């Protein structure tokens, strides 16, 4: 006659197998780490500034922050020049070169020659994060890009909003 298999009688405690649960939490952790994006650079748009929209979602790297709004131009928090009717004032433009913005060049050159900042990657590699109002004409942005490259900052990235 065949005997039925019987489990040996143990104490009445229940043992939980946590291997499956550990695998599940590991997969969940890997998923969350891959989808969570962090950035070393915090960008806060200027008041009353409308940034252009883009589908790109790359994170910014530490750079010199240049803001060109409808009213002013500033580097970090220092006002460099004023804007009038969505263009630079004539006193800020070089009389010999209509694309050259004198105060912007002067400030960027000061940054590049500052001994305490000379070894930072943003200055060394010439990187600028440009916040420009969407209403500004391309001619204004072209002048900014031209002047920045002349001052030793050829890597210019435009800050945009994702979507819209």
C-alpha positions as CSV (number, residue, x, y, z in Angstrom):
1,X,0.0,0.0,0.0
2,X,1.1,3.5,-0.8
3,X,1.9,5.8,1.9
4,X,0.9,9.5,1.7
5,X,3.7,12.0,2.2
6,X,3.4,13.8,5.5
7,X,5.2,16.9,6.6
8,X,7.1,16.4,9.8
9,X,5.4,18.2,12.7
10,X,7.2,21.3,13.7
11,X,6.4,24.1,16.0
12,X,3.4,26.2,15.0
13,X,5.4,29.2,13.8
14,X,5.3,30.3,10.2
15,X,8.6,30.9,8.4
16,X,8.5,33.7,5.8
17,X,10.6,33.3,2.7
18,X,11.8,36.8,1.9
19,X,13.9,36.1,-1.1
20,X,11.1,36.9,-3.5
21,X,10.3,40.1,-1.6
22,X,14.0,41.2,-1.7
23,X,14.0,40.6,-5.5
24,X,10.9,42.7,-5.9
25,X,12.3,45.6,-3.8
26,X,15.6,45.5,-5.7
27,X,13.8,45.8,-9.0
28,X,11.7,48.6,-7.7
29,X,14.8,50.4,-6.4
30,X,16.6,50.1,-9.7
31,X,13.6,51.4,-11.6
32,X,13.3,54.4,-9.3
33,X,17.0,55.3,-9.5
34,X,16.9,55.2,-13.3
35,X,13.8,57.4,-13.6
36,X,14.9,59.9,-10.9
37,X,16.8,62.7,-12.4
38,X,18.9,65.1,-10.4
39,X,20.8,68.2,-11.5
40,X,23.6,70.1,-9.9
41,X,22.4,73.3,-11.4
42,X,19.3,75.0,-10.2
43,X,17.7,77.4,-12.7
44,X,15.1,79.9,-11.6
45,X,13.6,81.9,-14.4
46,X,13.5,85.7,-14.0
47,X,10.3,87.4,-13.1
48,X,8.1,88.1,-16.1
49,X,10.3,86.0,-18.3
50,X,8.9,83.5,-20.8
51,X,11.4,80.8,-21.7
52,X,11.2,79.1,-25.1
53,X,9.8,75.5,-25.2
54,X,11.8,72.5,-26.3
55,X,11.5,68.7,-26.4
56,X,15.1,68.2,-25.1
57,X,15.4,67.1,-21.5
58,X,19.2,67.1,-20.9
59,X,20.3,68.3,-17.5
60,X,22.4,71.5,-17.3
61,X,25.9,71.4,-16.1
62,X,27.5,74.1,-13.9
63,X,28.1,77.2,-16.1
64,X,28.1,80.9,-16.0
65,X,24.4,82.0,-15.8
66,X,23.6,84.8,-18.3
67,X,20.1,86.3,-18.4
68,X,18.8,88.3,-21.3
69,X,15.3,89.6,-20.6
70,X,13.2,92.3,-22.2
71,X,14.6,94.9,-19.8
72,X,18.1,93.9,-18.9
73,X,21.2,91.7,-19.3
74,X,22.8,90.2,-16.2
75,X,25.4,87.6,-15.2
76,X,24.4,85.7,-12.1
77,X,22.9,88.5,-10.1
78,X,25.0,91.4,-11.5
79,X,23.2,93.8,-14.0
80,X,25.4,94.3,-17.0
81,X,23.3,96.2,-19.5
82,X,19.8,97.6,-20.1
83,X,17.5,96.6,-23.0
84,X,15.2,99.0,-24.8
85,X,12.5,98.0,-27.3
86,X,13.8,94.4,-27.3
87,X,17.3,95.5,-28.3
88,X,20.5,96.7,-26.8
89,X,20.9,100.4,-26.1
90,X,23.2,102.1,-28.6
91,X,25.8,103.1,-25.8
92,X,26.3,99.3,-25.1
93,X,27.2,98.4,-28.8
94,X,30.7,98.9,-30.1
95,X,30.7,101.6,-32.8
96,X,33.1,99.6,-34.9
97,X,31.2,96.3,-34.7
98,X,27.4,96.3,-34.5
99,X,27.4,92.8,-33.1
100,X,29.7,93.4,-30.2
101,X,28.2,94.2,-26.7
102,X,30.9,96.1,-24.8
103,X,29.6,95.6,-21.2
104,X,29.0,91.9,-21.7
105,X,32.5,91.4,-23.1
106,X,34.0,93.3,-20.2
107,X,32.2,91.3,-17.6
108,X,32.9,87.9,-19.2
109,X,36.6,88.9,-19.7
110,X,36.7,89.8,-15.9
111,X,35.4,86.3,-15.1
112,X,37.8,84.5,-17.4
113,X,40.8,86.4,-15.9
114,X,39.7,86.1,-12.2
115,X,42.4,83.9,-10.6
116,X,40.0,82.5,-8.0
117,X,37.7,81.2,-10.7
118,X,40.3,80.2,-13.4
119,X,40.3,76.5,-12.5
120,X,36.5,76.0,-12.3
121,X,35.3,73.9,-15.2
122,X,32.7,76.5,-16.3
123,X,35.4,79.2,-16.8
124,X,38.1,76.9,-18.1
125,X,35.8,75.4,-20.8
126,X,33.9,78.6,-21.5
127,X,30.4,77.4,-20.7
128,X,27.4,79.7,-20.4
129,X,23.8,78.9,-19.6
130,X,21.7,81.5,-21.4
131,X,18.2,82.3,-20.2
132,X,16.6,84.4,-22.9
133,X,13.1,85.6,-23.2
134,X,11.1,83.9,-26.0
135,X,10.0,87.3,-27.3
136,X,13.6,88.4,-28.1
137,X,14.5,88.6,-31.7
138,X,17.3,86.3,-33.0
139,X,19.5,89.3,-33.8
140,X,19.8,90.0,-30.0
141,X,20.7,86.4,-29.3
142,X,23.2,86.4,-32.2
143,X,24.9,89.5,-30.6
144,X,25.1,87.7,-27.3
145,X,26.6,84.5,-28.8
146,X,29.1,86.5,-30.8
147,X,30.2,88.6,-27.9
148,X,30.4,85.5,-25.6
149,X,32.6,83.6,-28.0
150,X,34.9,86.6,-28.5
151,X,35.3,86.8,-24.7
152,X,36.4,83.1,-24.5
153,X,33.0,81.5,-23.8
154,X,32.2,79.5,-27.0
155,X,29.9,76.8,-25.3
156,X,26.5,78.5,-25.0
157,X,23.4,76.5,-24.0
158,X,19.9,78.0,-24.1
159,X,17.7,77.3,-21.1
160,X,14.3,76.1,-22.2
161,X,11.1,74.7,-20.7
162,X,10.4,71.0,-21.5
163,X,7.0,70.6,-23.3
164,X,4.5,73.3,-24.2
